[in-house]
């Protein structure tokens, strides 16, 4: 993006210097300056549109990446939660068995 700006600035300076130093009438010089100005304006508009599209694509790509990372994290979290529940169920079964033996003795 910076290189395009430098290029456009160089073209603008070169065109202005060439037009101003050329031995022509004032009307011709002004017309050439207008044409060059329109050309530069169109080029800048095109470059800005291209940059905007690139930024939009990068943002969309980042959004999709973030969505996928959230899905992956949710899946991993769910898996870990399942492991914790299974562990707690086993511990609860052990406690129930110990409680049964205590109930029989009393």
HURAJO-V463626 format. One record per backbone hydrogen bond with DSSP energy under -0.5 kcal/mol. CO is the residue of the C=O (numbers start at 1). NH is the residue of the N-H. If there is no record, write none. Layout:
BEGIN
co=(CO/CO)
nh=(NH/NH)
END
This chain:
BEGIN
co=(1/2/3/4/5/6/7/8/9/10/11/12/13/14/15/16/17/18/22/25/26/27/28/29/30/31/32/33/34/35/36/37/38/39/40/41/42/43/44/45/46/47/48/49/50/51/52/53/54/55/56/57/58/59/60/61/62/63/64/65/66/67/68/69/70/71/72/73/74/75/76/77/78/79/80/81/82/83/84/85/86/87/88/89/90/91/92/93/94/95/96/97/98/99/100/101/102)
nh=(5/6/7/8/9/10/11/12/13/14/15/16/17/18/19/20/21/22/24/29/30/31/32/33/34/35/36/37/38/39/40/41/42/43/44/45/46/47/48/49/50/51/52/53/54/55/56/57/58/59/60/61/62/63/64/65/66/67/68/69/70/71/72/73/74/75/76/77/78/79/80/81/82/83/84/85/86/87/88/89/90/91/92/93/94/95/96/97/98/99/100/101/102/103/104/105/106)
END
